Amino acid sequence: MEIKKLNSDVKCDMGMCRNKATYSIGNSLSLLKHRINLCEDCTKELYEQFSRLFVPKSPINKISNKIVSGSKK
């Protein structure tokens, strides 16, 4: 999977959007017509929607774990 910035004049693939596509998403070997082409606005909206589904977890704080486990011994 890769995301490329487009230089060609392609229409955005999202529903009723009539903007010019800025980004193309797909396999590195796919042709342009087999890729998802998105304008800047639709890309930002898609990013916001994905960020609601996939929230990164905080890393485990190993320093505080040693202090807590050390005080229990």
N, CA, C, O and CB atoms as a CASP TS submission, in Angstrom:
PFRMAT TS
TARGET T0000
AUTHOR 0000-0000-0000
METHOD Language model
MODEL 1
PARENT N/A
ATOM      1  N   MET     1       0.856  -1.178   0.000  1.00  0.00           N
ATOM      2  CA  MET     1       0.000   0.000   0.000  1.00  0.00           C
ATOM      3  C   MET     1       0.892   1.227   0.000  1.00  0.00           C
ATOM      4  O   MET     1       1.875   1.300   0.738  1.00  0.00           O
ATOM      5  CB  MET     1      -0.969   0.005   1.225  1.00  0.00           C
ATOM      6  N   GLU     2       0.541   2.175  -0.827  1.00  0.00           N
ATOM      7  CA  GLU     2       1.313   3.419  -0.878  1.00  0.00           C
ATOM      8  C   GLU     2       0.396   4.591  -1.215  1.00  0.00           C
ATOM      9  O   GLU     2      -0.672   4.422  -1.803  1.00  0.00           O
ATOM     10  CB  GLU     2       2.457   3.313  -1.916  1.00  0.00           C
ATOM     11  N   ILE     3       0.839   5.766  -0.831  1.00  0.00           N
ATOM     12  CA  ILE     3       0.118   6.998  -1.130  1.00  0.00           C
ATOM     13  C   ILE     3       1.039   7.880  -1.956  1.00  0.00           C
ATOM     14  O   ILE     3       2.160   8.183  -1.549  1.00  0.00           O
ATOM     15  CB  ILE     3      -0.350   7.728   0.180  1.00  0.00           C
ATOM     16  N   LYS     4       0.553   8.286  -3.118  1.00  0.00           N
ATOM     17  CA  LYS     4       1.346   9.140  -4.007  1.00  0.00           C
ATOM     18  C   LYS     4       0.642  10.472  -4.190  1.00  0.00           C
ATOM     19  O   LYS     4      -0.587  10.545  -4.196  1.00  0.00           O
ATOM     20  CB  LYS     4       1.578   8.456  -5.378  1.00  0.00           C
ATOM     21  N   LYS     5       1.427  11.515  -4.338  1.00  0.00           N
ATOM     22  CA  LYS     5       0.884  12.839  -4.664  1.00  0.00           C
ATOM     23  C   LYS     5       0.743  12.892  -6.186  1.00  0.00           C
ATOM     24  O   LYS     5       1.680  12.572  -6.918  1.00  0.00           O
ATOM     25  CB  LYS     5       1.816  14.016  -4.119  1.00  0.00           C
ATOM     26  N   LEU     6      -0.442  13.301  -6.652  1.00  0.00           N
ATOM     27  CA  LEU     6      -0.722  13.322  -8.090  1.00  0.00           C
ATOM     28  C   LEU     6      -0.301  14.637  -8.733  1.00  0.00           C
ATOM     29  O   LEU     6      -0.383  15.700  -8.118  1.00  0.00           O
ATOM     30  CB  LEU     6      -2.201  13.081  -8.340  1.00  0.00           C
ATOM     31  N   ASN     7       0.145  14.548  -9.963  1.00  0.00           N
ATOM     32  CA  ASN     7       0.442  15.727 -10.772  1.00  0.00           C
ATOM     33  C   ASN     7      -0.541  15.836 -11.929  1.00  0.00           C
ATOM     34  O   ASN     7      -0.636  16.880 -12.574  1.00  0.00           O
ATOM     35  CB  ASN     7       1.885  15.674 -11.299  1.00  0.00           C
ATOM     36  N   SER     8      -1.273  14.751 -12.191  1.00  0.00           N
ATOM     37  CA  SER     8      -2.202  14.741 -13.323  1.00  0.00           C
ATOM     38  C   SER     8      -3.585  15.262 -12.922  1.00  0.00           C
ATOM     39  O   SER     8      -3.889  15.397 -11.736  1.00  0.00           O
ATOM     40  CB  SER     8      -2.324  13.324 -13.894  1.00  0.00           C
ATOM     41  N   ASP     9      -4.403  15.547 -13.913  1.00  0.00           N
ATOM     42  CA  ASP     9      -5.738  16.093 -13.695  1.00  0.00           C
ATOM     43  C   ASP     9      -6.731  14.937 -13.588  1.00  0.00           C
ATOM     44  O   ASP     9      -7.222  14.433 -14.598  1.00  0.00           O
ATOM     45  CB  ASP     9      -6.140  17.072 -14.844  1.00  0.00           C
ATOM     46  N   VAL    10      -7.025  14.519 -12.330  1.00  0.00           N
ATOM     47  CA  VAL    10      -7.916  13.398 -12.060  1.00  0.00           C
ATOM     48  C   VAL    10      -8.987  13.865 -11.089  1.00  0.00           C
ATOM     49  O   VAL    10      -8.698  14.637 -10.175  1.00  0.00           O
ATOM     50  CB  VAL    10      -7.136  12.174 -11.489  1.00  0.00           C
ATOM     51  N   LYS    11     -10.232  13.403 -11.275  1.00  0.00           N
ATOM     52  CA  LYS    11     -11.348  13.766 -10.410  1.00  0.00           C
ATOM     53  C   LYS    11     -11.289  12.950  -9.113  1.00  0.00           C
ATOM     54  O   LYS    11     -10.870  11.793  -9.128  1.00  0.00           O
ATOM     55  CB  LYS    11     -12.700  13.541 -11.139  1.00  0.00           C
ATOM     56  N   CYS    12     -11.704  13.544  -8.002  1.00  0.00           N
ATOM     57  CA  CYS    12     -11.776  12.865  -6.712  1.00  0.00           C
ATOM     58  C   CYS    12     -12.829  11.759  -6.793  1.00  0.00           C
ATOM     59  O   CYS    12     -13.892  11.954  -7.382  1.00  0.00           O
ATOM     60  CB  CYS    12     -12.112  13.873  -5.564  1.00  0.00           C
ATOM     61  N   ASP    13     -12.536  10.607  -6.207  1.00  0.00           N
ATOM     62  CA  ASP    13     -13.426   9.446  -6.265  1.00  0.00           C
ATOM     63  C   ASP    13     -14.497   9.407  -5.180  1.00  0.00           C
ATOM     64  O   ASP    13     -15.321   8.493  -5.179  1.00  0.00           O
ATOM     65  CB  ASP    13     -12.617   8.209  -6.179  1.00  0.00           C
ATOM     66  N   MET    14     -14.513  10.361  -4.265  1.00  0.00           N
ATOM     67  CA  MET    14     -15.453  10.320  -3.156  1.00  0.00           C
ATOM     68  C   MET    14     -16.809  10.918  -3.559  1.00  0.00           C
ATOM     69  O   MET    14     -16.919  12.116  -3.817  1.00  0.00           O
ATOM     70  CB  MET    14     -14.877  11.069  -1.948  1.00  0.00           C
ATOM     71  N   GLY    15     -17.823  10.070  -3.606  1.00  0.00           N
ATOM     72  CA  GLY    15     -19.220  10.455  -3.804  1.00  0.00           C
ATOM     73  C   GLY    15     -19.467  11.613  -4.742  1.00  0.00           C
ATOM     74  O   GLY    15     -19.162  11.538  -5.933  1.00  0.00           O
ATOM     75  N   MET    16     -20.022  12.691  -4.201  1.00  0.00           N
ATOM     76  CA  MET    16     -20.419  13.846  -4.999  1.00  0.00           C
ATOM     77  C   MET    16     -19.332  14.915  -5.080  1.00  0.00           C
ATOM     78  O   MET    16     -19.589  16.015  -5.569  1.00  0.00           O
ATOM     79  CB  MET    16     -21.675  14.449  -4.430  1.00  0.00           C
ATOM     80  N   CYS    17     -18.144  14.616  -4.616  1.00  0.00           N
ATOM     81  CA  CYS    17     -17.039  15.583  -4.651  1.00  0.00           C
ATOM     82  C   CYS    17     -16.629  15.829  -6.107  1.00  0.00           C
ATOM     83  O   CYS    17     -16.478  14.890  -6.888  1.00  0.00           O
ATOM     84  CB  CYS    17     -15.819  15.070  -3.812  1.00  0.00           C
ATOM     85  N   ARG    18     -16.453  17.090  -6.452  1.00  0.00           N
ATOM     86  CA  ARG    18     -16.077  17.442  -7.824  1.00  0.00           C
ATOM     87  C   ARG    18     -14.694  18.087  -7.888  1.00  0.00           C
ATOM     88  O   ARG    18     -14.324  18.682  -8.899  1.00  0.00           O
ATOM     89  CB  ARG    18     -17.114  18.386  -8.426  1.00  0.00           C
ATOM     90  N   ASN    19     -13.935  17.963  -6.800  1.00  0.00           N
ATOM     91  CA  ASN    19     -12.606  18.568  -6.765  1.00  0.00           C
ATOM     92  C   ASN    19     -11.596  17.725  -7.520  1.00  0.00           C
ATOM     93  O   ASN    19     -11.846  16.565  -7.849  1.00  0.00           O
ATOM     94  CB  ASN    19     -12.148  18.764  -5.327  1.00  0.00           C
ATOM     95  N   LYS    20     -10.462  18.326  -7.783  1.00  0.00           N
ATOM     96  CA  LYS    20      -9.355  17.627  -8.426  1.00  0.00           C
ATOM     97  C   LYS    20      -8.620  16.794  -7.372  1.00  0.00           C
ATOM     98  O   LYS    20      -8.320  17.293  -6.287  1.00  0.00           O
ATOM     99  CB  LYS    20      -8.383  18.635  -9.123  1.00  0.00           C
ATOM    100  N   ALA    21      -8.333  15.542  -7.684  1.00  0.00           N
ATOM    101  CA  ALA    21      -7.637  14.651  -6.753  1.00  0.00           C
ATOM    102  C   ALA    21      -6.194  15.098  -6.563  1.00  0.00           C
ATOM    103  O   ALA    21      -5.519  15.493  -7.514  1.00  0.00           O
ATOM    104  CB  ALA    21      -7.682  13.198  -7.258  1.00  0.00           C
ATOM    105  N   THR    22      -5.741  15.028  -5.328  1.00  0.00           N
ATOM    106  CA  THR    22      -4.380  15.405  -4.986  1.00  0.00           C
ATOM    107  C   THR    22      -3.541  14.180  -4.644  1.00  0.00           C
ATOM    108  O   THR    22      -2.334  14.155  -4.885  1.00  0.00           O
ATOM    109  CB  THR    22      -4.380  16.386  -3.821  1.00  0.00           C
ATOM    110  N   TYR    23      -4.192  13.161  -4.078  1.00  0.00           N
ATOM    111  CA  TYR    23      -3.493  11.951  -3.628  1.00  0.00           C
ATOM    112  C   TYR    23      -4.101  10.720  -4.270  1.00  0.00           C
ATOM    113  O   TYR    23      -5.293  10.690  -4.575  1.00  0.00           O
ATOM    114  CB  TYR    23      -3.542  11.827  -2.097  1.00  0.00           C
ATOM    115  N   SER    24      -3.278   9.708  -4.471  1.00  0.00           N
ATOM    116  CA  SER    24      -3.704   8.444  -5.031  1.00  0.00           C
ATOM    117  C   SER    24      -3.236   7.331  -4.102  1.00  0.00           C
ATOM    118  O   SER    24      -2.060   7.266  -3.746  1.00  0.00           O
ATOM    119  CB  SER    24      -3.151   8.250  -6.473  1.00  0.00           C
ATOM    120  N   ILE    25      -4.167   6.448  -3.708  1.00  0.00           N
ATOM    121  CA  ILE    25      -3.870   5.376  -2.765  1.00  0.00           C
ATOM    122  C   ILE    25      -4.055   4.040  -3.473  1.00  0.00           C
ATOM    123  O   ILE    25      -5.064   3.826  -4.145  1.00  0.00           O
ATOM    124  CB  ILE    25      -4.776   5.469  -1.500  1.00  0.00           C
ATOM    125  N   GLY    26      -3.095   3.150  -3.325  1.00  0.00           N
ATOM    126  CA  GLY    26      -3.222   1.827  -3.924  1.00  0.00           C
ATOM    127  C   GLY    26      -1.928   1.052  -3.850  1.00  0.00           C
ATOM    128  O   GLY    26      -0.964   1.463  -3.204  1.00  0.00           O
ATOM    129  N   ASN    27      -1.931  -0.064  -4.520  1.00  0.00           N
ATOM    130  CA  ASN    27      -0.758  -0.921  -4.605  1.00  0.00           C
ATOM    131  C   ASN    27       0.275  -0.252  -5.520  1.00  0.00           C
ATOM    132  O   ASN    27      -0.087   0.509  -6.417  1.00  0.00           O
ATOM    133  CB  ASN    27      -1.141  -2.344  -5.133  1.00  0.00           C
ATOM    134  N   SER    28       1.526  -0.533  -5.296  1.00  0.00           N
ATOM    135  CA  SER    28       2.576   0.105  -6.104  1.00  0.00           C
ATOM    136  C   SER    28       2.496  -0.309  -7.578  1.00  0.00           C
ATOM    137  O   SER    28       2.995   0.408  -8.445  1.00  0.00           O
ATOM    138  CB  SER    28       3.958  -0.250  -5.543  1.00  0.00           C
ATOM    139  N   LEU    29       1.875  -1.454  -7.868  1.00  0.00           N
ATOM    140  CA  LEU    29       1.786  -1.929  -9.251  1.00  0.00           C
ATOM    141  C   LEU    29       0.457  -1.581  -9.920  1.00  0.00           C
ATOM    142  O   LEU    29       0.288  -1.857 -11.107  1.00  0.00           O
ATOM    143  CB  LEU    29       1.989  -3.423  -9.288  1.00  0.00           C
ATOM    144  N   SER    30      -0.504  -0.974  -9.184  1.00  0.00           N
ATOM    145  CA  SER    30      -1.821  -0.685  -9.758  1.00  0.00           C
ATOM    146  C   SER    30      -1.782   0.477 -10.732  1.00  0.00           C
ATOM    147  O   SER    30      -0.982   1.405 -10.607  1.00  0.00           O
ATOM    148  CB  SER    30      -2.813  -0.389  -8.659  1.00  0.00           C
ATOM    149  N   LEU    31      -2.663   0.393 -11.693  1.00  0.00           N
ATOM    150  CA  LEU    31      -2.839   1.492 -12.628  1.00  0.00           C
ATOM    151  C   LEU    31      -3.634   2.606 -11.947  1.00  0.00           C
ATOM    152  O   LEU    31      -4.279   2.373 -10.925  1.00  0.00           O
ATOM    153  CB  LEU    31      -3.552   1.012 -13.923  1.00  0.00           C
ATOM    154  N   LEU    32      -3.590   3.798 -12.503  1.00  0.00           N
ATOM    155  CA  LEU    32      -4.265   4.952 -11.917  1.00  0.00           C
ATOM    156  C   LEU    32      -5.768   4.714 -11.760  1.00  0.00           C
ATOM    157  O   LEU    32      -6.354   5.138 -10.764  1.00  0.00           O
ATOM    158  CB  LEU    32      -4.023   6.186 -12.773  1.00  0.00           C
ATOM    159  N   LYS    33      -6.397   4.045 -12.721  1.00  0.00           N
ATOM    160  CA  LYS    33      -7.840   3.814 -12.639  1.00  0.00           C
ATOM    161  C   LYS    33      -8.205   2.772 -11.584  1.00  0.00           C
ATOM    162  O   LYS    33      -9.377   2.662 -11.225  1.00  0.00           O
ATOM    163  CB  LYS    33      -8.370   3.377 -13.989  1.00  0.00           C
ATOM    164  N   HIS    34      -7.239   2.002 -11.078  1.00  0.00           N
ATOM    165  CA  HIS    34      -7.497   0.997 -10.049  1.00  0.00           C
ATOM    166  C   HIS    34      -7.097   1.486  -8.665  1.00  0.00           C
ATOM    167  O   HIS    34      -7.072   0.707  -7.713  1.00  0.00           O
ATOM    168  CB  HIS    34      -6.755  -0.285 -10.373  1.00  0.00           C
ATOM    169  N   ARG    35      -6.792   2.746  -8.552  1.00  0.00           N
ATOM    170  CA  ARG    35      -6.397   3.341  -7.290  1.00  0.00           C
ATOM    171  C   ARG    35      -7.521   4.244  -6.775  1.00  0.00           C
ATOM    172  O   ARG    35      -8.415   4.612  -7.537  1.00  0.00           O
ATOM    173  CB  ARG    35      -5.079   4.136  -7.448  1.00  0.00           C
ATOM    174  N   ILE    36      -7.481   4.597  -5.502  1.00  0.00           N
ATOM    175  CA  ILE    36      -8.438   5.541  -4.933  1.00  0.00           C
ATOM    176  C   ILE    36      -7.805   6.921  -5.019  1.00  0.00           C
ATOM    177  O   ILE    36      -6.735   7.153  -4.457  1.00  0.00           O
ATOM    178  CB  ILE    36      -8.820   5.170  -3.446  1.00  0.00           C
ATOM    179  N   ASN    37      -8.458   7.828  -5.714  1.00  0.00           N
ATOM    180  CA  ASN    37      -7.947   9.179  -5.914  1.00  0.00           C
ATOM    181  C   ASN    37      -8.755  10.151  -5.068  1.00  0.00           C
ATOM    182  O   ASN    37      -9.977  10.223  -5.198  1.00  0.00           O
ATOM    183  CB  ASN    37      -7.999   9.579  -7.411  1.00  0.00           C
ATOM    184  N   LEU    38      -8.075  10.903  -4.199  1.00  0.00           N
ATOM    185  CA  LEU    38      -8.752  11.789  -3.254  1.00  0.00           C
ATOM    186  C   LEU    38      -8.216  13.209  -3.339  1.00  0.00           C
ATOM    187  O   LEU    38      -7.026  13.434  -3.560  1.00  0.00           O
ATOM    188  CB  LEU    38      -8.601  11.263  -1.836  1.00  0.00           C
ATOM    189  N   CYS    39      -9.135  14.171  -3.157  1.00  0.00           N
ATOM    190  CA  CYS    39      -8.716  15.575  -3.082  1.00  0.00           C
ATOM    191  C   CYS    39      -8.198  15.855  -1.669  1.00  0.00           C
ATOM    192  O   CYS    39      -8.269  14.991  -0.794  1.00  0.00           O
ATOM    193  CB  CYS    39      -9.903  16.542  -3.448  1.00  0.00           C
ATOM    194  N   GLU    40      -7.689  17.039  -1.456  1.00  0.00           N
ATOM    195  CA  GLU    40      -7.129  17.434  -0.155  1.00  0.00           C
ATOM    196  C   GLU    40      -8.190  17.378   0.948  1.00  0.00           C
ATOM    197  O   GLU    40      -7.921  16.866   2.035  1.00  0.00           O
ATOM    198  CB  GLU    40      -6.534  18.852  -0.239  1.00  0.00           C
ATOM    199  N   ASP    41      -9.389  17.899   0.680  1.00  0.00           N
ATOM    200  CA  ASP    41     -10.458  17.926   1.690  1.00  0.00           C
ATOM    201  C   ASP    41     -10.918  16.523   2.065  1.00  0.00           C
ATOM    202  O   ASP    41     -11.082  16.233   3.250  1.00  0.00           O
ATOM    203  CB  ASP    41     -11.648  18.736   1.180  1.00  0.00           C
ATOM    204  N   CYS    42     -11.128  15.652   1.092  1.00  0.00           N
ATOM    205  CA  CYS    42     -11.580  14.290   1.368  1.00  0.00           C
ATOM    206  C   CYS    42     -10.491  13.487   2.086  1.00  0.00           C
ATOM    207  O   CYS    42     -10.799  12.635   2.920  1.00  0.00           O
ATOM    208  CB  CYS    42     -11.984  13.586   0.060  1.00  0.00           C
ATOM    209  N   THR    43      -9.239  13.750   1.771  1.00  0.00           N
ATOM    210  CA  THR    43      -8.136  13.074   2.462  1.00  0.00           C
ATOM    211  C   THR    43      -8.112  13.457   3.930  1.00  0.00           C
ATOM    212  O   THR    43      -7.921  12.597   4.790  1.00  0.00           O
ATOM    213  CB  THR    43      -6.790  13.416   1.805  1.00  0.00           C
ATOM    214  N   LYS    44      -8.302  14.733   4.227  1.00  0.00           N
ATOM    215  CA  LYS    44      -8.336  15.186   5.625  1.00  0.00           C
ATOM    216  C   LYS    44      -9.518  14.586   6.367  1.00  0.00           C
ATOM    217  O   LYS    44      -9.375  14.168   7.516  1.00  0.00           O
ATOM    218  CB  LYS    44      -8.401  16.716   5.695  1.00  0.00           C
ATOM    219  N   GLU    45     -10.684  14.537   5.733  1.00  0.00           N
ATOM    220  CA  GLU    45     -11.875  13.954   6.358  1.00  0.00           C
ATOM    221  C   GLU    45     -11.675  12.461   6.618  1.00  0.00           C
ATOM    222  O   GLU    45     -12.050  11.958   7.677  1.00  0.00           O
ATOM    223  CB  GLU    45     -13.116  14.176   5.468  1.00  0.00           C
ATOM    224  N   LEU    46     -11.089  11.760   5.662  1.00  0.00           N
ATOM    225  CA  LEU    46     -10.813  10.333   5.838  1.00  0.00           C
ATOM    226  C   LEU    46      -9.823  10.108   6.979  1.00  0.00           C
ATOM    227  O   LEU    46      -9.976   9.168   7.759  1.00  0.00           O
ATOM    228  CB  LEU    46     -10.266   9.726   4.535  1.00  0.00           C
ATOM    229  N   TYR    47      -8.821  10.958   7.077  1.00  0.00           N
ATOM    230  CA  TYR    47      -7.839  10.888   8.160  1.00  0.00           C
ATOM    231  C   TYR    47      -8.519  11.072   9.524  1.00  0.00           C
ATOM    232  O   TYR    47      -8.228  10.342  10.471  1.00  0.00           O
ATOM    233  CB  TYR    47      -6.741  11.957   7.961  1.00  0.00           C
ATOM    234  N   GLU    48      -9.413  12.040   9.612  1.00  0.00           N
ATOM    235  CA  GLU    48     -10.137  12.285  10.867  1.00  0.00           C
ATOM    236  C   GLU    48     -11.001  11.088  11.244  1.00  0.00           C
ATOM    237  O   GLU    48     -11.074  10.719  12.416  1.00  0.00           O
ATOM    238  CB  GLU    48     -11.010  13.545  10.748  1.00  0.00           C
ATOM    239  N   GLN    49     -11.650  10.485  10.267  1.00  0.00           N
ATOM    240  CA  GLN    49     -12.497   9.326  10.542  1.00  0.00           C
ATOM    241  C   GLN    49     -11.664   8.123  10.998  1.00  0.00           C
ATOM    242  O   GLN    49     -12.048   7.422  11.934  1.00  0.00           O
ATOM    243  CB  GLN    49     -13.313   8.961   9.294  1.00  0.00           C
ATOM    244  N   PHE    50     -10.529   7.882  10.340  1.00  0.00           N
ATOM    245  CA  PHE    50      -9.650   6.778  10.747  1.00  0.00           C
ATOM    246  C   PHE    50      -9.045   7.026  12.123  1.00  0.00           C
ATOM    247  O   PHE    50      -8.854   6.080  12.888  1.00  0.00           O
ATOM    248  CB  PHE    50      -8.533   6.579   9.718  1.00  0.00           C
ATOM    249  N   SER    51      -8.743   8.272  12.451  1.00  0.00           N
ATOM    250  CA  SER    51      -8.141   8.567  13.755  1.00  0.00           C
ATOM    251  C   SER    51      -9.123   8.288  14.897  1.00  0.00           C
ATOM    252  O   SER    51      -8.701   8.051  16.029  1.00  0.00           O
ATOM    253  CB  SER    51      -7.677  10.032  13.808  1.00  0.00           C
ATOM    254  N   ARG    52     -10.412   8.316  14.612  1.00  0.00           N
ATOM    255  CA  ARG    52     -11.410   7.953  15.632  1.00  0.00           C
ATOM    256  C   ARG    52     -11.460   6.447  15.847  1.00  0.00           C
ATOM    257  O   ARG    52     -11.752   5.984  16.950  1.00  0.00           O
ATOM    258  CB  ARG    52     -12.800   8.467  15.231  1.00  0.00           C
ATOM    259  N   LEU    53     -11.177   5.683  14.801  1.00  0.00           N
ATOM    260  CA  LEU    53     -11.203   4.220  14.902  1.00  0.00           C
ATOM    261  C   LEU    53      -9.906   3.642  15.470  1.00  0.00           C
ATOM    262  O   LEU    53      -9.936   2.702  16.265  1.00  0.00           O
ATOM    263  CB  LEU    53     -11.468   3.617  13.537  1.00  0.00           C
ATOM    264  N   PHE    54      -8.784   4.200  15.065  1.00  0.00           N
ATOM    265  CA  PHE    54      -7.481   3.669  15.447  1.00  0.00           C
ATOM    266  C   PHE    54      -6.746   4.669  16.324  1.00  0.00           C
ATOM    267  O   PHE    54      -6.022   5.529  15.822  1.00  0.00           O
ATOM    268  CB  PHE    54      -6.644   3.328  14.204  1.00  0.00           C
ATOM    269  N   VAL    55      -6.932   4.558  17.634  1.00  0.00           N
ATOM    270  CA  VAL    55      -6.296   5.456  18.585  1.00  0.00           C
ATOM    271  C   VAL    55      -5.025   4.786  19.086  1.00  0.00           C
ATOM    272  O   VAL    55      -5.088   3.670  19.603  1.00  0.00           O
ATOM    273  CB  VAL    55      -7.256   5.810  19.770  1.00  0.00           C
ATOM    274  N   PRO    56      -3.862   5.441  18.946  1.00  0.00           N
ATOM    275  CA  PRO    56      -2.621   4.809  19.416  1.00  0.00           C
ATOM    276  C   PRO    56      -2.609   4.676  20.932  1.00  0.00           C
ATOM    277  O   PRO    56      -3.103   5.547  21.647  1.00  0.00           O
ATOM    278  CB  PRO    56      -1.400   5.616  18.956  1.00  0.00           C
ATOM    279  N   LYS    57      -2.039   3.576  21.413  1.00  0.00           N
ATOM    280  CA  LYS    57      -1.929   3.353  22.850  1.00  0.00           C
ATOM    281  C   LYS    57      -0.656   4.001  23.372  1.00  0.00           C
ATOM    282  O   LYS    57       0.343   4.102  22.661  1.00  0.00           O
ATOM    283  CB  LYS    57      -1.943   1.844  23.177  1.00  0.00           C
ATOM    284  N   SER    58      -0.708   4.434  24.610  1.00  0.00           N
ATOM    285  CA  SER    58       0.466   5.036  25.235  1.00  0.00           C
ATOM    286  C   SER    58       1.502   3.958  25.500  1.00  0.00           C
ATOM    287  O   SER    58       1.143   2.831  25.840  1.00  0.00           O
ATOM    288  CB  SER    58       0.088   5.764  26.547  1.00  0.00           C
ATOM    289  N   PRO    59       2.791   4.285  25.351  1.00  0.00           N
ATOM    290  CA  PRO    59       3.820   3.294  25.656  1.00  0.00           C
ATOM    291  C   PRO    59       3.882   3.033  27.157  1.00  0.00           C
ATOM    292  O   PRO    59       3.530   3.892  27.965  1.00  0.00           O
ATOM    293  CB  PRO    59       5.191   3.762  25.137  1.00  0.00           C
ATOM    294  N   ILE    60       4.333   1.842  27.511  1.00  0.00           N
ATOM    295  CA  ILE    60       4.468   1.477  28.921  1.00  0.00           C
ATOM    296  C   ILE    60       5.643   2.253  29.512  1.00  0.00           C
ATOM    297  O   ILE    60       6.741   2.262  28.956  1.00  0.00           O
ATOM    298  CB  ILE    60       4.672  -0.068  29.092  1.00  0.00           C
ATOM    299  N   ASN    61       5.396   2.895  30.636  1.00  0.00           N
ATOM    300  CA  ASN    61       6.432   3.663  31.305  1.00  0.00           C
ATOM    301  C   ASN    61       7.242   2.712  32.188  1.00  0.00           C
ATOM    302  O   ASN    61       6.791   2.337  33.271  1.00  0.00           O
ATOM    303  CB  ASN    61       5.816   4.832  32.144  1.00  0.00           C
ATOM    304  N   LYS    62       8.428   2.323  31.733  1.00  0.00           N
ATOM    305  CA  LYS    62       9.241   1.338  32.453  1.00  0.00           C
ATOM    306  C   LYS    62       9.858   1.921  33.720  1.00  0.00           C
ATOM    307  O   LYS    62      10.128   1.172  34.658  1.00  0.00           O
ATOM    308  CB  LYS    62      10.341   0.805  31.547  1.00  0.00           C
ATOM    309  N   ILE    63      10.088   3.212  33.778  1.00  0.00           N
ATOM    310  CA  ILE    63      10.680   3.834  34.963  1.00  0.00           C
ATOM    311  C   ILE    63       9.688   3.778  36.124  1.00  0.00           C
ATOM    312  O   ILE    63      10.054   3.378  37.230  1.00  0.00           O
ATOM    313  CB  ILE    63      11.093   5.304  34.668  1.00  0.00           C
ATOM    314  N   SER    64       8.442   4.174  35.885  1.00  0.00           N
ATOM    315  CA  SER    64       7.461   4.145  36.971  1.00  0.00           C
ATOM    316  C   SER    64       7.132   2.709  37.376  1.00  0.00           C
ATOM    317  O   SER    64       6.821   2.461  38.541  1.00  0.00           O
ATOM    318  CB  SER    64       6.179   4.882  36.554  1.00  0.00           C
ATOM    319  N   ASN    65       7.194   1.752  36.436  1.00  0.00           N
ATOM    320  CA  ASN    65       6.946   0.349  36.772  1.00  0.00           C
ATOM    321  C   ASN    65       8.038  -0.170  37.725  1.00  0.00           C
ATOM    322  O   ASN    65       7.735  -0.950  38.627  1.00  0.00           O
ATOM    323  CB  ASN    65       6.892  -0.520  35.480  1.00  0.00           C
ATOM    324  N   LYS    66       9.279   0.240  37.546  1.00  0.00           N
ATOM    325  CA  LYS    66      10.375  -0.204  38.421  1.00  0.00           C
ATOM    326  C   LYS    66      10.213   0.405  39.822  1.00  0.00           C
ATOM    327  O   LYS    66      10.474  -0.259  40.825  1.00  0.00           O
ATOM    328  CB  LYS    66      11.758   0.193  37.813  1.00  0.00           C
ATOM    329  N   ILE    67       9.788   1.647  39.883  1.00  0.00           N
ATOM    330  CA  ILE    67       9.591   2.313  41.172  1.00  0.00           C
ATOM    331  C   ILE    67       8.456   1.642  41.937  1.00  0.00           C
ATOM    332  O   ILE    67       8.571   1.372  43.132  1.00  0.00           O
ATOM    333  CB  ILE    67       9.292   3.818  40.973  1.00  0.00           C
ATOM    334  N   VAL    68       7.336   1.371  41.217  1.00  0.00           N
ATOM    335  CA  VAL    68       6.185   0.733  41.850  1.00  0.00           C
ATOM    336  C   VAL    68       6.523  -0.677  42.274  1.00  0.00           C
ATOM    337  O   VAL    68       6.208  -1.069  43.398  1.00  0.00           O
ATOM    338  CB  VAL    68       4.986   0.725  40.909  1.00  0.00           C
ATOM    339  N   SER    69       7.158  -1.457  41.405  1.00  0.00           N
ATOM    340  CA  SER    69       7.489  -2.847  41.739  1.00  0.00           C
ATOM    341  C   SER    69       8.589  -2.893  42.806  1.00  0.00           C
ATOM    342  O   SER    69       8.617  -3.815  43.622  1.00  0.00           O
ATOM    343  CB  SER    69       7.937  -3.622  40.469  1.00  0.00           C
ATOM    344  N   GLY    70       9.488  -1.917  42.808  1.00  0.00           N
ATOM    345  CA  GLY    70      10.556  -1.869  43.811  1.00  0.00           C
ATOM    346  C   GLY    70      10.026  -1.537  45.191  1.00  0.00           C
ATOM    347  O   GLY    70      10.572  -2.024  46.181  1.00  0.00           O
ATOM    348  N   SER    71       8.989  -0.731  45.295  1.00  0.00           N
ATOM    349  CA  SER    71       8.429  -0.357  46.594  1.00  0.00           C
ATOM    350  C   SER    71       7.590  -1.473  47.192  1.00  0.00           C
ATOM    351  O   SER    71       7.367  -1.490  48.403  1.00  0.00           O
ATOM    352  CB  SER    71       7.590   0.898  46.462  1.00  0.00           C
ATOM    353  N   LYS    72       7.119  -2.407  46.370  1.00  0.00           N
ATOM    354  CA  LYS    72       6.306  -3.494  46.867  1.00  0.00           C
ATOM    355  C   LYS    72       7.162  -4.607  47.480  1.00  0.00           C
ATOM    356  O   LYS    72       6.637  -5.415  48.246  1.00  0.00           O
ATOM    357  CB  LYS    72       5.448  -4.047  45.749  1.00  0.00           C
ATOM    358  N   LYS    73       8.446  -4.675  47.173  1.00  0.00           N
ATOM    359  CA  LYS    73       9.304  -5.738  47.675  1.00  0.00           C
ATOM    360  C   LYS    73       9.766  -5.500  49.064  1.00  0.00           C
ATOM    361  O   LYS    73      10.501  -6.317  49.620  1.00  0.00           O
ATOM    362  CB  LYS    73      10.473  -5.911  46.802  1.00  0.00           C
TER
END
